[in-house]
Structures are given as structure tokens and as C-alpha cells.
Amino acid sequence: MQNNRMQSFDNEFYAPADLFAAAAAADERASFITKTYLYLFGAVAVIAGIETFLFTMFWNPMVALTAVMIRTPFTWLIVIGAFMVVSWIAETWARSSVSSAVQHAGLGLYIAGMSIILVPTLCLAQLKTGDTSLILSAGTATAGLFAMLTVAVFVTRKDFSFLRSTLVFASLAAMGLIATAIFFQFALGPIFMYAMIALACGYILYHTSNVLHHYRIGQHVAAALALFASVAMLFWYILQLFLSRND
């Protein structure tokens, strides 16, 4: 799942400084930031609606799918690989300069992929407690951390783009550990989850500062997708941590 955190802003996606949101007029910059966070909150609302629909209308198939994933861990590796491909396509579309429709299709594709990959963990959380208390607790913790990190970036105005290399290498190392754990069938444990939560927080700092410093006017869909991917990763590992404590 963390592959989606490895997206970058290479030179091909940069524009002359006068097109950066950071260098735009105050009203244009404010509009860009507002659109970015409206799209982010909209994506969160949509995926919450999708998961509620799936678990209300298709509970038994969701339980069956979760059981398959638990019994056959190599299936989970295939799912992660497929999600990596979907994430790459979605991020490419969201950064497209061809049309707004392509950008929105990229965000929609990512939401659809994330809604599927979250199913087993959400199902386990509900099965363990008999209700949605763990999910709600993880959501609350995620929202709180995201809010604090966002405020920190907006108040300090610090550019965290220097974190990119560290985040990429950490993500690659995490993917290697996950693949190894699946192949040799051992649990990574809570220390790994804490480390991944820290990594997700790093990505939130990185992408939030990109909103302030490195996106162009009109790239609000791509910015929202990057933030959404970071938030989803944070929620994923917080929920995993809560599940391990519940055990």
C-alpha cells in the first residue's frame, strides 16, 4: 500500500514560477488551497460511503473475502501489486494536463482501488469488536494527527520537500519487509506499525508543504490525491495498531 507514497514532483511536472500557486495572486492561491482540501474531504466522504454501502449490502461476501486473504497470504501480495499499478495510473491521470476529466478519473480510480484494499482490515476490525468502535477510534486519531501536521505546516510555512529521498527509501524498505513477511509468514509487529505511522506523517508533511510551495494553479486534483493517499496510509496503520492491541 505504501507505494502510493512514492509519487514525486520531477522536473517534468514543474512549471515556470509565475504558474506556481505559491507565486500566484492571493485570491488564486486561496482558491487553489480551498479546492484541494474540498476535494480531499470529498474523497474521504466518498470512500466512507462506499465502505458503508459494501458492509451494509454485502457483509457476507466481505467476510468471505477477508477469510481468503487470511488463509492465503500470497493472494494479499498479488492484491498489493495490483494496487501499486492502479495507484501509478491514478496519480499519472490526476497530474495530467490534457483535461480536467482525466484528472478527476484518476482521483476516482484511486478511491475505487483504496476502497477495495481497505475491505479486509475494516472487516477484521468489525469482526473483533462486533461494532465499528475500532474503526471510529482509528478515524478520530487519523483526523487529529492530520489536523496537527497540517496546522504545523501552514503556520511555519516550512518547505518539507527535502524529505522526499528519505521517504522514498523508507517506503522501499517497508515494501521489502512486507514482501518478506508474506513470503516467510511472520508478523511484523507493533514496532513496524509505529514506524509506518511515522512514515505516513512524514508524507503528510511533505505533501502539505507541496500544496504551499510546489503545485501549480489548476493542480488541485493531484494535490488532493496525494494528501488523500497519505491520510489513507495513516488510517490503515493506526487501525492495524489498534487491532494488534485488541488481540
JOCORPE-V695595 format. One record per residue. RES is the residue in one letter. BURIAL is b if it has 9 or more other C-alpha atoms within 8 Angstrom, else e. D_LAST is the distance of its C-alpha to the last C-alpha in Angstrom with 2 decimals. Layout:
BEGIN
RES;BURIAL;D_LAST
RES;BURIAL;D_LAST
END
This chain:
BEGIN
M;e;22.85
Q;b;24.10
N;b;27.51
N;b;28.49
R;b;28.45
M;b;31.29
Q;e;33.96
S;e;37.02
F;e;40.23
D;e;42.76
N;e;46.44
E;e;46.99
F;e;45.03
Y;b;46.80
A;e;49.92
P;e;52.79
A;e;51.90
D;e;53.71
L;b;51.18
F;b;48.10
A;b;46.53
A;b;46.74
A;b;50.51
A;b;51.12
A;e;52.70
A;e;50.57
D;e;50.45
E;b;49.49
R;b;46.74
A;e;45.41
S;e;45.57
F;b;43.66
I;b;40.83
T;e;40.72
K;b;40.62
T;b;37.85
Y;b;35.50
L;e;36.59
Y;b;35.70
L;b;32.32
F;e;31.48
G;e;33.00
A;b;30.79
V;b;27.64
A;e;29.09
V;b;30.00
I;b;26.64
A;e;25.01
G;e;27.73
I;b;27.23
E;b;23.50
T;e;24.29
F;b;27.09
L;b;25.16
F;b;22.35
T;e;25.06
M;e;27.54
F;b;25.66
W;b;22.28
N;e;22.72
P;e;23.85
M;b;20.93
V;b;18.49
A;e;20.79
L;b;20.85
T;b;17.08
A;e;17.18
V;e;20.05
M;b;18.39
I;e;15.46
R;e;18.06
T;e;20.57
P;b;19.27
F;e;22.96
T;e;23.35
W;b;20.97
L;b;23.32
I;e;26.23
V;b;24.75
I;b;24.23
G;e;27.80
A;e;29.18
F;b;27.55
M;b;29.17
V;e;32.50
V;b;32.06
S;b;31.16
W;b;34.27
I;b;36.47
A;b;35.17
E;b;35.69
T;b;39.13
W;b;40.16
A;b;38.95
R;b;41.16
S;b;44.05
S;e;47.40
V;e;48.78
S;e;47.83
S;e;45.53
A;e;44.57
V;b;43.19
Q;b;41.15
H;b;39.65
A;b;39.00
G;b;37.00
L;b;34.78
G;b;34.44
L;b;33.57
Y;b;30.81
I;b;29.32
A;b;29.51
G;b;27.82
M;b;24.99
S;b;24.50
I;e;23.98
I;b;21.66
L;b;19.29
V;b;19.03
P;b;16.20
T;b;13.76
L;b;15.03
C;b;14.84
L;b;11.17
A;b;10.60
Q;b;13.07
L;e;11.96
K;e;8.47
T;b;10.45
G;e;13.85
D;e;15.49
T;b;15.94
S;e;14.73
L;b;12.14
I;b;14.96
L;e;17.52
S;e;15.82
A;b;15.54
G;b;19.11
T;e;20.37
A;b;19.11
T;b;20.66
A;e;23.86
G;e;24.16
L;b;23.88
F;b;26.21
A;e;28.69
M;e;28.87
L;b;29.43
T;b;31.98
V;e;33.87
A;e;33.96
V;b;35.60
F;b;38.00
V;e;39.08
T;e;39.64
R;e;40.90
K;e;39.72
D;b;39.79
F;b;36.57
S;e;37.95
F;e;38.11
L;b;34.32
R;b;34.87
S;e;35.30
T;e;32.34
L;b;30.06
V;b;31.45
F;e;31.06
A;b;27.50
S;b;26.67
L;b;28.40
A;e;26.53
A;b;23.16
M;b;24.35
G;e;25.40
L;b;22.07
I;b;20.31
A;b;23.05
T;b;22.84
A;b;19.11
I;b;19.84
F;e;22.95
F;e;21.61
Q;e;18.14
F;e;16.01
A;e;13.08
L;b;14.52
G;e;11.82
P;e;11.63
I;e;15.36
F;e;16.36
M;b;14.66
Y;b;16.53
A;e;19.59
M;b;19.44
I;b;19.16
A;e;22.21
L;b;23.90
A;b;23.49
C;b;24.98
G;b;27.78
Y;b;28.53
I;b;28.75
L;b;31.24
Y;b;33.12
H;b;33.47
T;b;34.26
S;b;37.01
N;b;38.29
V;b;38.74
L;b;40.99
H;b;42.80
H;b;42.69
Y;b;42.61
R;b;45.83
I;b;46.88
G;e;45.83
Q;b;42.63
H;b;40.39
V;b;38.64
A;b;37.73
A;b;36.64
A;b;34.43
L;b;32.83
A;b;32.11
L;b;30.50
F;b;28.54
A;b;27.17
S;b;26.11
V;b;24.44
A;b;22.61
M;b;21.35
L;b;20.22
F;b;18.40
W;b;16.75
Y;b;15.24
I;b;14.41
L;b;12.44
Q;b;10.71
L;b;10.01
F;b;8.75
L;b;6.36
S;e;5.16
R;e;5.34
N;e;3.82
D;e;0.00
END
